[in-house]
Amino acid sequence: ATALANTLYGTYSTVDNSANTSTGTHSIYGGYFSATGKTAGTATAVGLYASATGADNNYAAIFENGNVGIGTTSPSSKLDITTAGLGTTQTTTSGLALVNTTAAALDAQQISPALRWSGYGWGTTASTSQAVDFRSYVVPVQSTVPTGYLAFDSAIAGGAYSATPPFVITTGGNIG
């Protein structure tokens, strides 16, 4: 059999305003999607739903350039999550949630996804730029009443993270 390369598009759209020489404010949308639900009963409105499965690499969305905003129409950073009206109270629906929805079982506690920070520093002994990574995640602890801790650890130049995090904050507020 002959192997063929294919690129298939369900919908492919290009909008090019680069030849426009007029002055003024221009808004160019490659795609604009809107969904309005009903107010009676139970309704779900989805402005954009993306899914990709079945390939060696599956990406629901790739944003090659620009900033992404959630709760804002003018994001000022790569990912800008903005909310209003919180005042002094945090809720489970405010901010960013990293959740592992796999149910725990006896001797099989489910850690949360990690939040990772990474930067590059100059290693003078190696004479090269090296990654410095920090991550944090929640570790549930099996007990009569489930407890847990927020773990922090680090890795240098792609090395392994420590098996036992060097810094934790427990659900009781203790630091260790």
C-alpha positions in Angstrom: 0.0 0.0 0.0 1.1 3.5 -0.7 1.3 5.9 2.2 -0.4 9.3 1.4 -0.2 12.5 3.5 -3.6 14.2 4.0 -4.8 17.4 5.6 -8.6 17.6 5.9 -10.6 20.6 7.0 -14.2 20.4 8.2 -14.3 24.2 7.9 -11.4 26.3 6.7 -11.7 30.1 6.8 -9.2 32.9 6.0 -10.0 36.5 6.5 -7.4 38.9 5.2 -7.7 42.7 5.7 -4.0 43.4 5.2 -4.6 45.3 1.8 -7.0 47.7 3.5 -5.3 51.1 3.6 -8.2 53.0 5.2 -7.7 54.6 8.6 -9.9 54.0 11.6 -10.7 51.1 13.8 -10.9 47.7 12.3 -12.0 44.5 13.9 -11.2 41.3 12.0 -12.6 38.0 13.1 -11.4 34.7 11.6 -14.4 33.1 13.3 -17.1 34.4 15.6 -19.5 32.0 17.3 -22.5 32.7 19.4 -25.1 30.5 21.1 -28.2 31.8 23.0 -30.2 29.4 25.2 -33.7 29.6 26.4 -34.6 30.7 29.9 -37.4 28.2 30.7 -36.6 24.7 31.9 -33.0 23.4 31.7 -30.8 24.6 28.9 -27.1 24.5 27.9 -25.7 27.0 25.4 -22.2 26.3 24.0 -20.5 28.9 21.9 -17.7 26.6 20.8 -17.1 22.9 21.4 -13.9 21.3 20.1 -12.8 17.7 20.3 -10.0 15.7 18.8 -9.5 11.9 19.2 -8.1 8.9 17.5 -4.7 10.3 16.3 -1.2 9.9 17.7 -1.5 13.5 18.8 -4.9 15.0 19.7 -5.3 18.8 20.3 -8.8 20.2 20.8 -7.4 23.7 20.1 -4.2 25.3 19.2 -3.8 29.1 19.6 -0.7 29.9 17.7 -0.6 33.7 18.5 -2.2 36.1 20.8 -3.7 36.0 24.3 -6.6 34.0 25.6 -9.2 35.6 27.8 -11.7 34.0 30.0 -14.2 36.5 31.5 -12.5 39.3 29.5 -12.6 40.6 25.9 -9.2 42.2 26.2 -6.8 39.7 27.7 -3.5 41.3 28.8 -1.4 38.1 29.2 -1.1 34.7 27.5 -4.0 33.4 29.7 -6.0 36.0 31.5 -8.8 34.8 33.8 -10.8 37.7 35.0 -13.8 37.8 37.3 -15.8 40.5 38.9 -17.9 40.7 42.1 -15.9 38.4 44.3 -15.4 41.0 47.0 -13.6 39.3 49.9 -15.1 35.8 49.4 -13.5 33.0 47.4 -15.9 30.3 46.0 -15.4 27.0 44.3 -16.4 28.6 41.0 -14.0 31.5 41.1 -10.6 31.4 39.5 -8.8 28.4 38.0 -9.7 24.8 38.9 -7.3 21.9 38.4 -9.3 18.8 39.2 -8.7 15.1 38.9 -12.2 13.6 38.6 -11.0 10.0 39.0 -12.6 8.5 42.1 -10.2 7.4 44.9 -10.2 3.8 46.1 -8.6 2.1 49.1 -4.8 2.6 48.8 -5.3 4.5 45.5 -5.6 8.2 46.4 -5.9 10.5 43.3 -3.5 13.5 43.2 -4.6 16.7 41.4 -3.1 18.0 38.2 0.0 20.1 38.9 0.5 23.8 38.4 4.0 24.2 36.9 6.2 27.2 36.7 9.3 27.1 34.5 12.1 29.4 33.7 15.7 29.2 32.3 18.8 30.1 34.2 22.4 30.1 33.2 24.4 27.2 34.7 27.9 28.6 35.1 29.4 25.1 35.8 27.6 23.6 32.7 28.0 26.8 30.7 24.5 26.4 29.3 20.9 27.6 29.8 19.1 25.2 32.1 15.4 24.8 33.0 14.4 25.5 36.6 10.9 24.0 37.3 8.7 24.3 40.3 5.3 22.6 40.6 2.5 22.3 43.1 -0.3 19.8 43.4 -2.7 18.4 46.0 -2.0 15.0 47.6 -5.0 13.4 49.4 -4.0 11.2 52.4 -6.1 8.2 53.2 -7.3 8.2 56.8 -10.5 8.0 58.9 -11.4 11.4 57.6 -9.7 12.2 54.4 -7.0 14.9 54.7 -4.2 15.9 52.4 -1.5 18.5 51.6 -0.5 20.9 49.0 2.9 19.9 47.8 5.7 22.0 46.3 8.8 20.6 44.7 11.4 21.5 42.0 13.6 20.0 39.3 16.7 21.4 37.6 17.7 20.9 33.9 15.0 18.3 33.2 15.9 16.2 36.2 13.4 14.2 38.3 11.3 15.8 40.9 11.8 14.6 44.4 9.9 11.5 45.5 9.0 13.4 48.8 8.1 17.0 48.3 10.4 19.2 50.4 7.6 21.7 51.2 4.0 21.0 52.0 1.0 22.8 53.5 -1.4 20.4 55.2 -5.2 20.7 55.3 -4.8 21.6 59.0 -2.6 24.6 58.0 0.7 23.2 59.1 3.8 23.9 57.0 6.5 21.3 56.6 
